[in-house]
Amino acid sequence: MNRLAEIYPADKVTLREVGLRDGLQMVERFPSTAAKTDWLRRESAAGVGHYEIGSFLPVKTMPQFADLREIIEVCTALGIHSAALALNDRGAADAVCTAVDEIVTVVSATEEHSRANTRRSRAEAIALVGHTVELAAARETRPLVQAGISMAFGCSIAGEVDPDEVVRLAAACVEAGADIIGLADTVGFAGPDQVSDLLGRVRRALGDTVISIHLHDTRGMGIANASAALDAGVRVIDGSLAGLGGCPFAPGATGNVVFEDLVYLCERKGFATGIDLEMLIAVREIAEAEMPSENLYGALPRAGTPRQIGWRAQH
C-alpha cells in the first residue's frame, strides 16, 4: 500500500479537524501555544487523527499562526497527520523546511476571488501547485500536496460557478502533481443535489484521485451537504470544532460544518470514525476559555449524545 492510501484509505471515512487553521482566521482572540497543544492532545486522545493547523503567512498578517512550526512539532510528537496552508512561493518553501505532513494550496474557482484572495490569476495558482509539488519532492519524507478549489459551489463575488470549470481546474491541478483535490463550499451556497452532481462529475473525470470536501454551514446546509458527499462516495471531509471558521477574503463566509455534528452524522450513517464524542465535546472547554467572545455552534453538544443502545456504528 502506498503512503497516500495509508493516510487516506478509500474504504474508510477520514474526518479532518480544521479548527486550528480555518477556525482561527477571523477570531478576535486566539489560543496560546499551550492551549493549542492541549487542544491537539485531547482531540488525539479522543481519536481524531487528521488536522489543519495553520497557514504559512507573514506573522504581521496572521499572528494567530506565528507558532505554526511549534505546533507541527507537537503533531509529529503525537503521531497525528498535520496539514498547513501555503498561498505563495515563500509559504511553500517555508513549508517544506518543516515536518508538516501535507501542504494545502488554493486555486479559486473564479478569477474574481482568486485576485481578491491571493492577488494572482488561477493559472498562476495552478503553477504554484506544480512548484509546491517540486519542492515537496526534494524533501526526504515527501509531504502530500492538496489543491483546494475554493468557491467550487458558488462565489460571493462572481456569483454562479460553472461545474465544468471546476472539473477543468481540478484536472489541471492533478496534472500539476497534486495528490488530493479538495472542493470547498467557501461561502455555504451549496445544497445536497449540487454537491452530489459536482462530486459525481469530478470523480468521473479524476478516477482514483483522492477527493476531499470542505463545507461551510453559512446557510444551515453543512450537515445535509456532508451526508450527500458521503452518499456520492467522498471519504475525506473537513469540519471545525464548534463550527469555528471563515475567510477574510470571501464576503459572507462564516463557520465551517461543526466537527462534533459531522462525527455523529458519520456514525449514524454507519461509518465508524473511531472518535469518542464525549471526549471530543469536552475539548470545547479550551475554545470557550481562550476565545470567550466567539460563538460556538453544534446541535450535538447542545442536546448531548443519545443514551439508547444502537446509535453508534460498529467499530
Residue pairs with C-beta under 8 A, 6 or more apart in sequence:
3 144
4 144
4 179
4 180
4 210
7 14
7 50
7 81
7 101
7 144
8 14
8 180
8 210
8 235
8 236
9 235
10 208
10 210
10 235
11 235
12 235
12 271
12 272
13 230
13 235
13 236
13 237
13 266
13 271
13 272
13 273
14 49
14 50
14 235
14 236
14 237
15 48
15 50
15 237
15 238
15 239
15 259
15 262
15 263
15 266
15 273
15 275
16 50
16 51
16 52
16 83
16 212
16 236
16 237
16 238
16 239
17 43
17 48
17 50
17 51
17 52
17 239
17 240
17 241
17 259
18 51
18 52
18 214
18 238
18 239
18 240
18 245
18 256
19 39
19 240
19 241
19 242
19 244
19 245
19 256
19 259
19 287
20 31
20 36
20 39
20 40
20 51
20 52
20 53
20 54
20 71
21 52
21 53
21 54
21 55
21 65
21 83
21 84
21 85
22 52
22 214
22 238
22 240
22 244
22 245
22 246
22 247
22 256
23 240
23 241
23 242
23 244
23 245
23 256
24 30
24 31
24 54
24 64
24 65
24 244
25 62
25 64
25 245
25 246
25 247
25 248
26 245
26 246
26 247
26 248
27 64
27 244
27 291
27 294
28 291
28 293
28 294
29 290
29 291
29 292
29 293
29 294
30 63
30 64
30 290
30 291
31 39
31 286
31 287
31 290
31 291
32 290
33 67
33 70
33 71
35 286
35 289
35 290
36 53
36 67
36 71
36 74
37 71
37 74
38 286
39 241
39 283
39 286
39 287
40 51
40 53
40 71
40 74
40 75
40 78
40 80
41 74
41 78
42 279
42 282
42 283
42 286
43 51
43 241
43 280
43 283
44 78
44 79
44 80
45 279
46 275
46 276
46 279
46 280
46 283
47 273
47 274
47 275
47 276
47 279
47 280
48 80
48 275
48 280
49 80
49 81
49 274
50 80
50 81
50 83
51 75
51 80
51 81
51 82
51 83
52 83
52 84
52 85
52 104
52 238
53 68
53 71
53 72
53 75
53 82
53 83
53 84
54 64
54 65
54 68
54 71
54 84
54 85
55 62
55 65
55 68
55 84
55 85
55 86
55 87
55 91
56 65
56 68
56 84
56 85
56 86
56 87
56 90
56 91
56 92
56 94
56 95
57 65
57 85
57 87
57 91
59 65
59 66
68 84
68 98
69 98
71 82
72 82
72 84
72 98
72 99
72 100
73 99
75 81
75 82
75 101
76 82
76 99
81 101
81 102
82 99
82 100
82 101
82 102
83 100
83 101
83 102
83 103
83 104
83 144
83 146
84 95
84 98
84 100
84 102
84 103
84 104
85 91
85 104
85 105
85 106
86 92
86 94
86 95
86 103
86 104
86 105
86 132
87 105
87 106
87 117
87 118
88 118
88 128
89 128
89 131
92 103
92 105
92 128
92 131
92 132
92 135
93 135
95 103
95 132
95 135
95 143
96 103
96 135
96 136
96 138
96 139
96 143
99 141
100 143
101 143
101 144
102 143
102 144
102 145
102 146
102 180
103 132
103 136
103 143
103 144
103 145
103 146
104 146
104 148
104 182
105 125
105 128
105 129
105 132
105 145
105 146
105 147
105 148
105 178
106 117
106 118
106 125
106 147
106 148
106 150
107 114
107 122
107 125
107 126
107 129
107 147
107 148
107 149
107 150
107 169
107 173
108 114
108 117
108 118
108 122
108 125
108 149
108 150
108 151
108 155
109 149
109 150
109 151
109 152
109 155
109 161
109 165
109 166
109 169
110 151
110 155
110 157
110 158
110 161
111 121
111 122
111 158
112 155
112 157
112 158
113 150
113 151
113 155
113 156
113 157
113 158
113 186
113 249
113 250
114 120
114 121
114 122
114 125
115 121
116 157
116 249
116 250
117 150
117 247
117 249
117 250
118 125
120 128
122 169
126 147
126 169
126 172
126 173
126 176
127 176
129 145
129 147
129 173
129 176
129 177
129 178
130 176
130 177
132 145
133 145
133 176
133 177
133 178
134 177
136 142
136 143
136 144
136 145
144 179
144 180
145 177
145 178
145 179
145 180
146 178
146 179
146 180
146 181
146 182
146 212
147 170
147 173
147 174
147 176
147 178
147 180
147 181
147 182
148 181
148 182
148 183
148 184
148 212
148 214
149 166
149 169
149 170
149 173
149 181
149 182
149 183
149 184
150 184
150 186
150 247
150 250
151 157
151 158
151 161
151 184
151 186
151 187
151 250
152 161
152 166
152 183
152 184
152 185
152 186
152 198
153 161
153 183
153 184
153 185
153 189
153 190
153 194
153 195
153 198
154 160
154 161
154 185
154 187
154 189
154 190
155 161
155 186
155 187
156 186
156 187
156 189
156 250
156 251
156 252
156 253
157 250
157 251
163 197
163 198
163 201
164 201
166 183
166 198
166 201
166 202
167 201
167 202
167 205
170 181
170 183
170 202
170 205
170 206
171 205
171 206
173 181
174 181
174 206
174 209
179 210
180 209
180 210
180 211
180 212
180 236
181 202
181 206
181 209
181 210
181 211
181 212
182 211
182 212
182 213
182 214
182 238
183 198
183 199
183 202
183 211
183 212
183 213
183 214
184 213
184 214
184 215
184 216
185 195
185 213
185 214
185 215
185 216
185 225
186 214
186 216
186 247
186 250
186 253
187 216
187 218
187 247
187 250
187 251
187 252
187 253
188 215
188 216
188 217
188 218
188 219
188 221
188 222
188 252
188 253
188 254
189 218
189 219
190 215
190 221
190 225
191 221
191 224
191 225
192 221
192 224
192 225
192 227
192 228
193 228
195 213
195 225
195 228
195 229
195 232
196 228
196 231
196 232
199 211
199 213
199 228
199 229
199 232
199 233
199 234
200 232
202 211
203 211
203 232
203 233
210 236
211 234
211 236
212 234
212 236
212 237
212 238
213 225
213 226
213 229
213 234
213 236
213 237
213 238
214 238
214 256
215 222
215 225
215 226
215 229
215 237
215 238
215 239
215 256
215 257
216 222
216 245
216 246
216 253
216 254
216 255
216 256
216 257
217 223
217 243
217 254
217 255
217 256
217 257
217 258
217 297
218 252
218 253
218 254
218 255
222 243
222 256
222 257
222 258
222 261
222 262
223 257
223 258
223 261
223 262
223 265
225 257
226 237
226 239
226 257
226 262
226 265
227 265
227 269
229 237
230 237
230 265
230 266
230 269
230 271
237 257
237 262
238 256
238 257
239 256
239 257
239 258
239 259
239 261
239 262
239 263
240 255
240 256
240 257
240 258
240 259
241 258
241 259
241 260
241 280
241 283
241 284
241 287
242 258
242 259
242 260
242 284
242 287
242 294
242 296
242 297
242 298
242 301
243 255
243 256
243 257
243 258
243 259
243 296
243 297
243 298
244 255
244 256
244 287
244 291
244 294
244 296
245 254
245 255
245 256
246 253
246 254
246 255
247 253
255 295
255 297
258 297
258 298
258 299
258 300
258 301
259 280
260 277
260 280
260 281
260 284
260 298
260 300
260 301
261 298
261 299
261 300
263 273
263 275
263 277
263 280
264 277
264 300
264 305
266 272
266 273
266 313
267 273
267 277
267 311
267 312
267 313
268 311
268 313
269 313
270 313
271 313
272 313
272 314
272 315
273 313
274 315
277 300
277 305
278 305
281 298
281 300
281 301
281 305
284 296
284 298
284 301
287 294
287 296
288 296
305 311
